[in-house]
Amino acid sequence: MRLTDFWWLFAGVSLNAGAQLGLKAATRSTGRIDSGASNLWQAGQQLAVTPAFWLALAAYGVSVAVWTVGLSRVPVSQAYPVLSLGYVLTALNGNWQSDLNIAAVSTGPLTIDFDMYELTNSTTEWGACSLRAPGSAFPVAGATEFGFLRRRNGGVQVFQNGNVSGTASWDTANFALAPHWTLIFTDTAGTGSAFNGNGSKVTMINGTLWTNTLTLAQLKRSGLKLGFNASVDKGPWTWAVALVHGFGKINSSRDTGFGIASADYNAHLDGALTELSYYWSLEQNRIVPKAAFEYVRATTGSLQEFGGLDPVAASSATAERARLLIGAEIGRYWIFDRKIFDLSAYGKFVDNVAQNFNSVTVSLGAESITVQGVGESRYGADAGASASLSLSNTARLYLNYDGKFRAAMQSHQGTAGVELKW
């Protein structure tokens, strides 16, 4: 099977998995659908006005077309096994889209149940669960956060404050082999919320084989995301999946000249990303083609200011986007005087296959104005470059550039920094 043939098949599988995710998101508007003609009719009417439902159906249609192209290039015996990637994506996304409201359920003990399955008995294949601030579902958690990683060979790691918690004996082969996990987060007393300021601890249960309770640094409540992350390496191939759920409470204040106008509102973010890459190297050079599918849905609650002169109000807002990214990274490194200098650049073609931004109404007294949300152009490109100088195992200098190029806008960002490890 040629690489281009695989990309066609993988794109079809990813679109099909995205359709499953969209259907699950659409059922948020209906809740559980019970049998009976009246219940089905009511649910059908609700789904008919739900954008995620139509996006999911569109994804199904496109996935059939893309899969047909891929199937025309390879025998069925080679194409059919690729569907197994869709089973994994759909299972992860189906479990994720449970409409879990962490802020509500964390008024007491919080229990998270999940299963982890990997392909081969290897330390390079793992699954992870995290409670982290916005930005990453990766399990290496910082202060007031939590990260959990389970390797295919049975090793386990728990992360807080950027370091591994627990004992080194956990990260050994055959330590915890059962696929089912239960994580129970409570306060120090074991009866209240782990996020209420009365201490935090977690009880980890692996099937019926292993149970351990670990005292944690105090977990924060505001802005934490529940995320699942996985990585599979097979020779030069790497397939990664990340799922993220974020929630937060935003407080605002505005000096009107005649007092402070203040308001607070809630925000939620759900996201899923899958990426497949192939690492090709020749001496000190590398080329890494990549393909990815991304889905993001963000919502903010309505806003009502109080106090000050002329307080304003604004309606709630919802934004959804699904996109495909296809590109490659090229790079080369040099070793001199026990130091490593690395240069790399990347380029990605971006196709925003679906975007939905609702309008927002802003009111001031009897006057109001409605503003329609604006998305990106359908097609665009991302490009960037980076330079890194590793001075030792614990010190690194780096310089990054990232650019986004769309039909109606461009953005450019540069970062320079020093990384220290201890």
C-alpha positions in Angstrom: 0.0 0.0 0.0 1.4 3.4 -1.0 1.4 6.3 1.5 -1.1 8.3 -0.6 -3.5 5.4 -0.7 -3.3 5.1 3.1 -4.1 8.8 3.5 -7.3 8.4 1.5 -8.4 5.5 3.6 -7.4 7.2 6.9 -9.3 10.4 5.9 -12.4 8.3 5.2 -12.1 6.6 8.6 -11.5 9.9 10.4 -14.6 11.5 8.8 -16.7 8.5 9.8 -15.5 8.7 13.4 -16.2 12.5 13.3 -19.7 11.7 12.2 -20.2 9.5 15.2 -18.9 12.3 17.4 -21.3 14.8 15.8 -24.3 12.5 16.3 -23.4 12.1 19.9 -23.1 15.9 20.3 -26.4 16.3 18.6 -28.2 14.1 21.1 -27.3 16.6 23.8 -30.3 18.6 22.6 -32.6 15.6 23.0 -31.2 13.8 26.0 -32.1 10.1 26.1 -34.5 9.1 23.4 -37.1 6.7 24.6 -39.2 4.4 22.5 -42.7 5.4 21.4 -44.0 7.4 18.4 -44.4 10.7 20.3 -40.9 10.5 21.8 -39.3 9.7 18.5 -41.3 12.5 16.7 -40.3 15.0 19.4 -36.6 13.9 19.2 -36.7 14.1 15.4 -38.0 17.7 15.5 -35.2 18.7 17.9 -32.5 17.0 15.8 -33.8 18.7 12.7 -32.8 22.1 14.1 -29.5 20.9 15.6 -26.5 21.9 13.4 -24.3 19.0 14.7 -26.8 16.5 13.4 -26.6 17.8 9.8 -22.8 18.1 10.1 -22.6 14.5 11.1 -24.8 13.4 8.2 -22.6 15.4 5.9 -19.5 13.8 7.3 -21.0 10.4 6.7 -21.6 11.3 3.1 -18.2 12.7 2.5 -16.6 9.7 4.3 -18.3 7.3 1.8 -16.9 9.3 -1.1 -13.4 9.5 0.3 -13.4 5.8 1.3 -14.5 4.8 -2.2 -11.6 6.7 -3.7 -9.2 4.9 -1.3 -10.9 1.5 -2.0 -10.4 2.0 -5.8 -6.6 2.1 -5.2 -6.0 -1.0 -3.0 -7.5 -4.5 -2.5 -10.3 -4.9 0.0 -8.0 -7.2 2.0 -5.6 -4.2 2.6 -8.2 -1.5 3.1 -10.5 -3.3 5.5 -8.0 -3.5 8.4 -7.7 0.3 8.4 -11.3 0.4 9.6 -10.0 -0.7 13.0 -8.7 2.8 13.5 -12.2 4.0 13.2 -13.4 1.6 15.8 -10.8 3.1 18.3 -11.7 6.7 17.4 -15.4 6.1 17.6 -15.1 4.3 21.0 -13.0 7.1 22.4 -15.2 9.9 21.1 -18.4 8.0 22.1 -17.2 7.7 25.7 -16.1 11.3 25.7 -19.3 12.9 24.5 -21.2 12.0 27.7 -22.1 15.7 28.4 -20.3 15.4 31.8 -20.7 18.6 33.8 -17.7 18.4 36.1 -18.6 21.6 37.9 -21.9 20.1 39.0 -20.8 16.6 39.9 -17.7 17.7 41.8 -19.8 19.0 44.7 -19.0 15.6 46.1 -16.7 12.7 45.2 -16.0 12.6 41.5 -15.7 9.1 39.8 -14.3 8.6 36.3 -14.5 5.2 34.7 -12.9 4.2 31.5 -11.2 1.4 29.5 -7.8 1.5 27.8 -6.8 -0.9 25.0 -3.5 -0.7 23.1 -2.2 -2.7 20.1 1.0 -4.4 21.1 2.9 -5.0 24.3 5.2 -2.0 24.2 6.2 0.9 26.4 5.8 3.3 23.5 2.0 2.8 23.4 0.0 4.3 26.1 -3.3 5.9 27.1 -3.8 8.8 29.5 -6.5 10.7 31.5 -5.9 14.2 32.8 -7.5 17.0 34.7 -5.6 20.0 33.4 -5.9 23.7 32.8 -6.7 24.9 29.2 -4.0 24.1 26.7 -3.2 20.4 26.8 -4.6 17.0 27.6 -1.1 15.6 27.9 -0.7 13.8 31.2 2.4 15.6 32.5 0.3 17.8 34.8 1.4 21.0 36.5 0.6 22.5 39.9 -3.1 22.0 41.0 -3.6 19.5 38.1 -3.7 15.8 37.7 -2.3 13.4 35.1 -2.5 9.6 34.7 -0.7 7.4 32.2 -1.0 3.7 31.6 1.4 1.9 29.3 0.6 -1.1 27.2 3.0 -3.3 29.1 1.1 -2.5 32.4 3.3 0.3 33.7 1.5 3.2 35.5 2.6 6.9 36.1 0.7 9.6 38.0 1.8 13.3 37.5 1.5 16.4 39.6 3.6 19.6 39.7 5.4 18.5 36.5 6.8 15.4 38.2 5.9 11.8 38.7 3.9 11.0 41.9 3.6 7.6 43.5 6.5 5.1 43.4 8.9 4.0 40.7 7.7 0.4 41.1 4.4 1.3 39.4 6.1 2.0 36.1 7.2 -1.6 35.5 6.0 -4.3 33.2 2.9 -6.3 34.2 2.1 -3.9 37.2 -1.5 -3.2 36.2 -2.8 -5.2 33.3 -6.6 -4.9 33.5 -8.1 -2.6 30.9 -10.8 -1.1 33.1 -9.9 1.8 35.4 -11.8 3.8 38.0 -10.4 7.1 39.4 -12.3 8.5 42.5 -11.4 12.1 43.4 -12.3 13.3 46.9 -11.2 15.7 49.6 -8.8 14.5 52.3 -11.7 13.2 54.4 -12.9 11.1 51.5 -16.5 12.4 51.6 -16.4 15.8 49.8 -15.2 17.4 46.6 -11.5 17.3 45.7 -11.9 20.9 44.4 -13.4 22.6 47.5 -10.1 23.6 49.2 -10.2 20.8 51.8 -7.3 18.8 50.3 -7.4 16.3 47.4 -6.7 12.6 47.0 -7.4 10.0 44.3 -8.2 6.3 44.7 -7.1 4.4 41.6 -8.7 1.0 40.9 -7.5 -1.3 38.1 -10.1 -4.0 37.5 -10.1 -6.3 40.5 -6.3 -6.5 40.6 -5.0 -3.3 42.2 -6.2 -0.4 44.4 -4.2 2.5 45.7 -5.1 5.9 47.3 -2.7 8.7 46.7 -2.7 12.1 48.4 -2.5 15.0 45.9 -1.7 18.7 46.0 -4.9 20.7 46.2 -6.7 20.5 42.8 -8.2 23.7 41.6 -11.8 23.9 40.4 -11.9 26.8 38.0 -10.6 26.2 34.5 -9.7 22.5 34.7 -10.2 20.3 31.6 -11.0 16.6 31.6 -8.9 15.1 28.8 -8.0 11.7 27.3 -4.8 11.3 25.3 -3.2 8.3 23.5 -0.2 7.6 21.4 0.7 4.6 19.3 4.1 4.1 17.6 4.6 1.3 15.0 8.0 1.6 13.4 8.1 5.0 11.7 4.3 5.4 12.1 2.8 7.4 14.9 -0.9 7.8 15.6 -2.0 10.1 18.3 -5.4 11.0 19.8 -6.4 13.8 22.2 -9.8 14.6 23.7 -10.4 17.7 25.8 -13.2 19.1 27.9 -12.8 22.5 29.5 -15.0 24.6 31.7 -14.5 27.9 33.5 -16.1 30.8 35.2 -15.2 34.3 33.8 -15.5 37.4 36.0 -15.3 40.8 34.4 -15.3 44.4 35.6 -15.4 47.7 33.7 -14.9 51.2 35.0 -17.7 53.3 33.6 -16.5 56.5 35.1 -19.5 56.4 37.5 -18.7 53.1 39.2 -17.7 49.6 38.3 -19.9 47.4 36.1 -19.2 43.7 36.9 -20.5 40.4 35.5 -19.7 36.7 35.5 -20.6 33.9 33.1 -19.6 30.3 32.3 -17.7 28.9 29.4 -17.2 25.3 28.1 -14.9 23.8 25.5 -15.0 20.4 23.9 -12.4 19.2 21.4 -11.1 16.1 19.6 -7.9 15.7 17.6 -6.3 12.8 15.8 -3.1 12.8 13.9 -1.2 10.2 11.9 2.5 10.8 10.9 5.3 8.9 9.2 8.9 9.6 10.3 11.4 9.3 7.4 15.1 10.0 8.2 18.3 10.0 6.3 21.5 10.6 8.3 20.8 13.8 10.2 17.8 14.9 8.1 14.1 14.1 8.6 10.8 14.5 6.7 7.6 13.8 8.6 4.3 13.9 6.6 1.3 14.3 8.7 -2.5 14.3 8.4 -4.9 15.3 11.2 -8.6 15.9 11.9 -9.8 18.3 14.5 -13.2 19.2 16.0 -13.8 22.0 18.5 -17.0 23.3 20.1 -17.0 26.3 22.4 -19.9 27.9 24.3 -20.1 30.9 26.6 -23.0 31.8 28.8 -25.0 35.0 28.6 -23.6 38.1 30.3 -25.5 40.7 32.4 -23.5 43.6 34.0 -24.5 45.1 37.4 -23.5 48.4 38.8 -21.9 51.4 37.1 -23.3 53.6 34.4 -25.3 51.9 31.6 -24.6 48.2 32.3 -24.7 46.1 29.2 -26.1 42.6 28.5 -25.1 40.0 25.9 -26.6 36.7 24.8 -24.9 33.4 25.0 -22.6 32.2 22.1 -21.7 28.9 20.5 -19.0 28.2 17.9 -18.2 24.9 16.2 -15.5 24.0 13.7 -14.2 20.8 12.1 -11.2 20.8 9.9 -8.6 18.6 8.1 -4.9 19.4 8.1 -2.4 17.8 5.7 1.3 18.8 5.6 4.8 17.9 6.5 7.7 18.8 8.7 11.3 18.9 7.6 14.3 19.2 9.8 18.0 18.6 10.3 20.3 18.5 13.4 24.0 19.0 14.0 26.1 17.8 16.9 29.1 19.8 18.0 31.0 20.2 21.2 28.5 17.9 23.0 25.7 20.2 22.0 22.8 19.6 19.6 21.5 22.3 17.2 18.2 21.5 15.5 16.4 23.4 12.7 13.0 22.5 11.5 10.1 24.0 9.4 6.6 22.9 8.7 3.7 23.6 6.4 0.1 22.5 6.5 -2.9 22.8 4.2 -6.0 23.6 6.2 -9.5 22.8 5.1 -12.2 24.1 7.4 -14.8 21.5 6.3 -17.5 22.8 8.7 -17.9 26.1 10.7 -20.9 27.3 12.7 -20.9 30.6 14.6 -24.1 31.9 16.0 -25.0 35.6 16.4 -24.6 37.6 19.6 -27.0 40.3 20.7 -25.6 43.1 22.9 -28.1 45.3 24.7 -27.7 48.7 26.4 -30.9 49.8 28.0 -33.6 49.8 25.3 -31.1 49.7 22.5 -29.6 46.5 21.1 -27.4 45.3 18.3 -26.9 41.8 16.8 -23.5 40.8 15.5 -23.0 37.6 13.4 -20.0 35.4 14.3 -17.3 35.4 11.7 -15.2 32.3 10.9 -12.1 31.6 8.9 -12.0 31.1 5.1 -12.7 27.6 3.9 -9.1 27.0 2.8 -5.8 28.2 4.2 -2.3 27.3 5.3 -0.3 27.1 8.5 3.5 27.4 8.4 6.3 27.8 10.9 9.9 27.2 11.8 11.9 26.6 14.9 15.5 26.5 16.1 16.7 24.7 19.2 20.1 24.5 20.9 20.4 21.9 23.6 23.2 22.9 25.9 22.9 19.9 28.2 20.4 17.4 29.3 18.8 20.0 31.5 19.1 23.3 29.5 17.8 24.3 26.1 17.5 27.6 24.1 14.7 27.8 21.5 13.2 30.2 19.0 9.8 29.5 17.3 7.7 31.1 14.6 4.1 30.2 13.7 2.1 31.8 11.0 -1.5 31.4 9.8 -2.6 32.4 6.3 -6.2 32.7 5.4 -8.1 34.5 2.7 -9.1 37.5 4.8 -6.4 37.5 7.5 -2.9 36.6 8.5 -1.4 36.1 11.9 2.3 35.8 13.0 3.6 34.7 16.3 7.2 34.4 17.6 8.5 32.8 20.8 12.0 32.8 22.3 12.8 31.1 25.5 15.0 29.1 27.8 14.0 25.7 29.1 15.5 24.3 32.3 14.9 20.9 33.8 15.7 19.6 37.3 
